[in-house]
């Protein structure tokens, strides 16, 4: 096998125009792979540290030259000469070199950029497509499911920190039925997305698109967004509850204050019990199939109550609650706080640690949702990763904006490849 010869990084821009890290790796046989890492706008306090140049005025303190220099001068040199197929050994070396719990010394963005580019080099070195190599790594981690295509969660309307500021909930999803092929689900998503745009224009409600490509309209309440969905789907050839379902990323942390949840749909704040009852009414009225971050990130009792009452009817997804962190996932499994997890490699910082979280969640019978971030690049790594770990769902935003569509186009290509292998 060809060993690692050189690693170098540079600062690039993500989809928000904010710097992020891109890292390249050259093997001894001359092959080069490149990987860039995303960044979140809505980030939980339990995520690994994304290193920013906060004391430098360039890019308003959001530069990542410290992280880039850490790749070039410390982290990269530490793994020169190692075999790229040794993903777990290389990640272990990177983790030990940093030596902190949350990767705060050299930055999770620096570390992940190397970890992901090594995965790509491992795939090249072993002569496999990236999703096939991820599957091989997943097997080593104990994940035994075969590759499969994930169901896309189309973020059609953006609110919260991703939108225009008038909707409290962060993401309103349209979800194709599980019996649809990926390409059929993608076509459905595009047709509904375009219809929603026309419907909003008719209402005079279009504001723009949000950070993840969904519309960011000037609606009055959160439930107005669901009504737009229902109206729009009725204008297509698809049926709500048969061909397509609805979902929601609440991102409750963003409007939780002093023990209450403050949303425009209610004239006064709601405590945890009242907010749970509100969810039950939403579920009954709109037949939600999946909900993410229903309560604030440390509201364990409320999470357990929701899961206890609705686990048979609803996919209950933890993101800020879990932060792709094995310890928090294990706690949530023990306490039955949810039945699905978001998987974001940049929340934890290495591919191997991410695989360990996937294994724990799958062993518990949970659903897996591989996710992008609001600050994305054109790198389609998570598309291959989702297929390789047999994720149930993938979040890549609306079927619009190049950095989102790059993932959908890659998934379409993978589906064709898999069909040809049968």
N, C-alpha and C positions, 0 to 999 in steps of 0.2 A: 504494500500500500504506500502511496505517496504521502510524505509527511508535510507538516505545516512549515512553510519557508518564511512567510512574511505576513504581517497583519498591520493594517493602517486604517485610520478613521478620518472623517471630516465632518464638518457641520453642514447640514442641509436644512431646508424648510419643510415643515409639515403642511397639511391642508389648510391650516389656519394662518399660515405665514409666520409661524413660531419655530425657532430652531429645534432640531433633533439630531440624533447621531446616525451616521451611516458608516458601516465598517466593511472593509474588503479583506479577503484572505487569499493568498496565493500558495498553492501547493508546489512541491518540488518538481512536479511534472509540468508546471507552467499554467495549470488551470486556476482560474480566479472566480470566486463567488463574492457576491455583495449582498448585504442585508441592512435594512434601515428599520428603526424602531419607532412605534407610535407614542403618543403622549395623551393623557386624559385631561379634560376640563373639569369634569365631576370626579374627583378622586377621594377615596376613603382614607381615613387616618391610619389604617392598618396596612397600607400598601408599602412596598419597598420604596426607598427614596430615589426620586428622579433628580439627579444633580444638575443644578442651574447656577449660572454665574451671577448670583444675586447682588454681588458688590460691584459689578461692572456695568456701567450705563449702556453699553452697546446692546441693542435689541431690548432695551428697557429692563435690563437685568435678567432676561430670559435666555441668554446665550448658553451654549453647552460646550464651550472650549475647554473647560476643566475636564469634562467627561471625555472629550476627544483626546486630550493630552494624556489622560489616564489609560486609554486604549493604546496610544502610541508609545508611551514611555514605560508603562508598568504591566498592565494586564496582557497586552499582546506579546511582549517579549517573554512573559512567564510561561507561555505554552508553545513557543517555537520548538520545532522538532517532534512534537507529539503527533500521534496518528489521528486524523479527523474522525475516524469511525469510533473513537473512544469518547463518545459524547459525555458519558457519566464521569469519566476520569477527568476530562477537561473542565467540565462544570465544577467538579469538586475542587480542582486547582484554583479556579476563579473565585469561588466562594471563600476558600481558605486564604487566598491572597488579600481579599477585602477584609475578612475577619470580623465583620459586624453583623448583627442580627438582621438589619434592614438594608444592608449594602450601602450604607451611608458614607463609607470612606471613599470609594471610587465611583459610586453611582450605579443604580440598577440599570439605567439607560446605557451606560458604558458596558456593563457586564452582559446584558441581554444582547446587545448588538454583536458581541463576539459569539455568544452561545448559539444564536440563530444562524450566523454565517457558518459556524462549524457544522451545524446540522445540514446546511446546504452542501458544504464540502464533503460531508460524509456520504450524502446521496450521490454526488458526482463520483466520488472515489469508489463507491460500491456498485456503480452502474445502475442505480435505481432511480425512478422518479421520486421527487421529494416526498409525496404522500406515502409511497411504498417504504422509503427509509424511515419516516416517522412511525409507520406501523411496526417496523422491525424494532425500533427503539421502544415503542410502547410495549411490545412483547417482553423485552428485557425488563421493563418496569412492572410487568405482571398484568398488563391489560391484554386480555385474550380475545376480544371481539374482532371480527373481520372488518376491513374498511367498508365504509358506506357513505352515501351522500347525505349531508345534513339538510334539515328543513330551514329555509331562510326566514328570519324574523325581519320583515320589511318595516323600517322606521319611517312611516309615511308622514307623520306630523311631529315636528320637533317642538318641545316646550322646555321649561326649566332653564338650566344653564346652556342648553343647546339651541334654544329658540329665541323668540323676540322679546321675551320677558312677560308675556301676558298669560301664558298657561303654566300652571304649577307643575304638572306631571311632565317628565322629561321626554318620554318616547311613547308614541301611540303606534302599535304594530298591526299589520295585516299579516296573517300566517296561513300559508297554503296547507291544505289537508295532507296528512302523511301518506296517502295513497297516490300522490302526484309525483311524477319524476321531477328531478331538479329543474330541467329546462322548461317543463310545463308550469311549474310553480313560479319560475322566473318570468315567463310570459304573462302569467296571471298577475304577478306583482306589478309589472310595467303597465299593463292595461288599466289596473285599478289606480295606480299612481297618477296616470294621465287623466283619468276620469275625476279623481279627487281634485286635481288642479283646475279642471274645467268647472267643477262644482263650486270651488272656492271663488273662482273668478265671477261666476254668476251671482254669488252672494256678496261680491265686493269685499271679500275677506282675505285675499292674498296679501301677505306682507313681503315675503321673500322666501328663500329656502334657508334652513338652519345649517348648523355645522355638519350634520350627517346626511344632508341631502333631502331631508323631509321638508315639507312646507312649514312655514312658521307664520300662521295666519293670525289676524287680530280678532280671535273669537272671544266670547265673554266668559265662558266657563269651561272646565275640563270636559264635562259631559257633552258640550257642543261638538267637540272633536269626534266623539263616538257617533253622534247624530250625522255628522258629515260622512263618516265611514259608511253608515247604514244607507244613507241616501245614495252615495256614490256606487256602492256595490250593487244596489238594486238596478242601476242604470247599465250594468255590465251583464254578461251572460252567466255570471257566477252566482252561487247561492251561499249566503251566510249560514254557517252551521253545517254545510255539506262540503263545499269546495274550499271555503276559506273561513278562518276564525279571527278573533281579535285578541290582542295582548297589550301589555302595558308595562313600561319601566317607570315606576313612580319616582324613584330617587328621593325618598322621603326625607333624607337628611337635609335637603336644601330648603325645606320649609318647616322643619321641626325646631321649635323654640320654646324654652322654659316649660317643657313637658307637654306642649300642645302642638297639633298639626294645623297649620293655618293655610287654607285654600280658598279660592274665590267662590267655590260652589256653596260654601257655608258662611253664614254671617258672623259666626264666632268660632274660636278654636275648638278642636276636638281632642279629647284625651285618647289613650290607646284603645279603650273599650269602644268609644264612639266611632273612632276611625275604623275599627274592625267591622262594626255594624254597617258603616258606610260602604266598605268593600263588599260586604254580603249583598247589599242592594245593587251595587254595580254588577256583580256577578250574575245576579238574578235577572237584571234588566238587559244586559248586553252579552251574556253568555261568554264571558272571558275564558280563554283557554290557558293563559299563562300570565303571571305577574311577577315583576322583579322589584326588589328593594321596597317592599310594602311598608316597612317601618324603619326607623333610624338604625344606624349600624350597630348599636349596642343594646337595642331593645329586645333582648332575648325572650322575655316572657311573652311579649306580643307576637313574636315570630312563632313561638311554640303553640300559642293559642290558635293562630291562623292555620297553621299546618294541621293541628289536631282536628279542626272543624272542616277543612276544605281539601285535605290532601288527596281524596279520591276523585275530586272534581276539577282540580286546578294544579297546574305546574307552578310551584312556588319557588322562585329563583333567588338565591342570595348572591349579591355582588359586593357592595360595601361591607356587608355583614361578614363575608368570608375572605375577600381580597386574595383569592387564589393562594391561600395560606393553609398549609397542611394542618397546623395546630387548630386553627379556627374551624376548618372543615370537620376535623375529627370531633371537636366539641359540638358542632351543629348536628352531626350524625348521632352522637350520644344523646343529645337533648331533643332530637326530632324537631329541629327548628325550621327546616325547609326540606324540599325533596328534589332540588336541582341546584346546580352551581354555575355561575359565570366562570369561564376560564380565560384569563387575560395574562399571557406570559409576562408582560411588563409589570404586573402587580407583584410578582415574586422574584423575577430577575434571571432565571435560567430555564432552559428547555427541560432538563432532567427533573428539576423541582416541580415544574408544571405537570409533567407526566405522572409524578408521584401523587399529585392532587387528583388528577383524572382517575387514577387507579382506586384511590380511597373512595371517591364519589361513586364510581361504577360498582365497586364491591358492596356499597350500601344500597344499591338499586336506584340511585339518583339519575336524573337526566343531566346531560352535559351540554352547555351552551358556550361554544367558542366565540369570542367577541373581539371586535376591533376597538379602537378608541376614537374620541372625537377629533383628535389631532392625528390624522393618518398620513401615510405615504402611499406610493403606488406599489409597494412591496405586497405581494399576494401570499406571503408565508402562511397566514392563518387559514387560508383556504385549504392548502395541502395538509396543514396540521389538523384541521377539523375532520377531514376525510381519514387521515391516518389513525386518529384516536377513536374513530367511529362515533363522533359527536352526534347528538340528537338534533341540535339546532346550531345555526351560525347567525351572528349579528354582524352585518356589514353595512347597515344604514339603508337609505332609500335606494332604489335602482336608478340613481342619478349621481353625478359628480364622479370624476375620473378615479379618485382614490377608492371610492366605494365600488364602482363598477369593475375595477381591476380584479377584485375578489370574486365577483359573480362570473365574470368571463373566464377566470381560471377554473372555477368549479364546473362550468359548462364543458370546458375542455377535458377535465378529469372524468366527468360522467361518460363522455364519448370513449375515452381510453379504457375505462373499466368495462364498457359494453363490448369493446373489441376484444378484450381478454377472455370473455366468456366462451 
